[in-house]
Amino acid sequence: SLYILRPPTEPRVITEVIRRTGCGLLLDIDHARVSAHYMNMPWKEYIAELPMDHLKELHMTGTRLNEEGWLESHYEMRDEDWHIFDWTLDQIRSCAWAHPFVYAFEYGGIGKKFDKRSDPSVMIEQVPVFSKKYCA
């Protein structure tokens, strides 16, 4: 079974920590989607509860069910993921959110868990698309 320590993923807890400390927000869109999924709430609603005026860093990658049936990130981007990235960039460009100083494409990773999610051909194909969308 999946165990998630819920308080650190609660938008109200994240917001309170940021408001009290004045630190910035690292928003990983896919981690937000996963958290929202397991909290049974729409991902846009989850993100709307975060202090987007403190956004400093944005991470994006593909999200889908893994081999065990759990929603997970660090996969290649598919159409749905690109649409979500476009929506995210629209929020930034319209000034609804702060403009982050770091954008990260987080496909793949290190270790056996990521072996099937670290195909260099995916990076060769998708990193330029990510960069082009960001720079548009």
matplotlib code that plots the C-alpha trace (Angstrom):
import matplotlib.pyplot as plt

x = [0.0, 1.0, 1.7, 1.9, 2.7, -0.2, 0.6, 3.6, 1.5, -1.5, -1.7, -2.6, 0.5, 2.7, 1.2, 1.6, 5.3, 5.9, 4.0, 5.7, 9.2, 9.1, 10.7, 9.9, 7.8, 9.2, 6.1, 6.5, 3.4, 3.5, 4.0, 1.1, -1.0, -0.1, -0.8, -4.1, -5.0, -4.4, -6.3, -9.3, -9.2, -8.8, -5.2, -6.0, -7.9, -4.9, -2.5, -5.0, -4.6, -0.8, 0.8, 1.7, 2.9, 5.9, 6.7, 10.5, 11.0, 8.9, 9.4, 7.5, 7.5, 5.0, 2.7, 1.0, 0.2, 3.3, 3.5, 2.0, -1.0, 0.2, 0.1, 3.7, 5.9, 9.2, 7.8, 8.1, 5.6, 2.4, -0.3, -2.1, 1.2, 2.1, -1.4, -0.9, 2.5, 0.9, -1.7, 1.0, 2.9, -0.3, -0.7, 2.8, 2.6, -0.8, 0.8, -1.6, 1.5, 4.9, 7.6, 9.9, 13.7, 14.1, 12.2, 13.2, 12.2, 12.5, 12.2, 13.9, 16.2, 18.9, 18.6, 16.8, 13.4, 14.1, 15.8, 12.7, 12.2, 15.6, 15.7, 18.2, 16.0, 13.1, 15.4, 16.7, 13.1, 11.4, 14.0, 13.9, 10.1, 10.1, 12.6, 10.7, 7.4, 9.2, 10.8, 7.7]
y = [0.0, 3.6, 5.7, 9.5, 11.8, 14.1, 17.3, 18.4, 18.0, 20.1, 23.4, 25.2, 23.9, 24.8, 28.2, 28.8, 27.8, 30.2, 33.1, 32.7, 32.3, 34.4, 31.6, 31.0, 28.3, 25.4, 24.2, 20.8, 20.6, 16.8, 16.4, 18.7, 16.6, 13.4, 15.0, 16.3, 12.9, 11.2, 13.9, 13.4, 17.0, 18.6, 19.5, 23.0, 23.5, 22.2, 24.6, 27.5, 27.1, 27.6, 31.0, 31.5, 35.1, 33.3, 31.1, 30.9, 27.6, 25.5, 21.8, 19.8, 16.3, 13.6, 12.0, 8.6, 5.4, 3.2, -0.5, -1.0, 1.3, 4.3, 7.8, 9.0, 11.5, 11.8, 10.2, 11.5, 14.2, 13.3, 15.5, 16.0, 17.0, 19.5, 21.0, 21.4, 23.0, 25.4, 26.3, 26.8, 29.1, 31.0, 31.6, 33.1, 35.2, 36.6, 37.6, 35.4, 33.8, 35.2, 34.6, 31.8, 32.2, 28.4, 26.1, 22.4, 19.5, 16.5, 13.5, 10.4, 10.0, 7.9, 4.3, 1.2, 2.8, 5.2, 2.9, 2.8, 6.6, 7.8, 7.2, 9.7, 9.8, 11.2, 14.0, 14.7, 15.1, 16.8, 19.2, 21.4, 21.4, 22.4, 25.2, 26.5, 26.6, 28.4, 30.9, 31.6]
z = [0.0, -0.5, 2.6, 2.2, 5.1, 4.5, 6.5, 4.4, 1.2, 2.5, 0.6, 3.9, 5.6, 2.7, 2.6, 6.3, 6.2, 3.3, 4.9, 8.2, 6.8, 3.7, 1.7, -1.9, -3.4, -5.5, -7.4, -9.0, -11.1, -11.3, -7.5, -7.0, -9.4, -7.5, -4.1, -5.3, -6.7, -3.4, -1.5, -3.9, -5.1, -8.6, -9.2, -10.3, -7.0, -5.1, -6.9, -6.4, -2.6, -2.8, -2.5, -6.1, -5.4, -3.8, -6.8, -7.4, -9.1, -11.4, -12.2, -14.9, -16.3, -17.3, -14.8, -15.1, -13.4, -12.7, -13.1, -9.6, -10.4, -8.4, -9.9, -10.3, -12.1, -13.9, -17.1, -20.6, -21.5, -23.3, -24.8, -21.5, -19.8, -22.5, -22.2, -18.4, -19.0, -21.5, -18.9, -16.3, -18.5, -19.2, -15.5, -15.3, -18.5, -17.4, -14.0, -12.1, -10.6, -9.9, -12.5, -11.3, -11.9, -12.5, -14.8, -14.7, -16.9, -14.6, -16.9, -15.6, -12.6, -11.1, -9.9, -10.9, -10.3, -13.2, -15.7, -17.8, -17.4, -18.5, -22.2, -23.9, -27.0, -25.0, -23.6, -27.1, -28.4, -25.4, -23.9, -27.0, -26.9, -23.2, -23.9, -26.9, -25.0, -22.1, -24.4, -26.4]

ax = plt.figure().add_subplot(projection="3d")
ax.plot(x, y, z, "-o")
ax.set_aspect("equal")
plt.show()
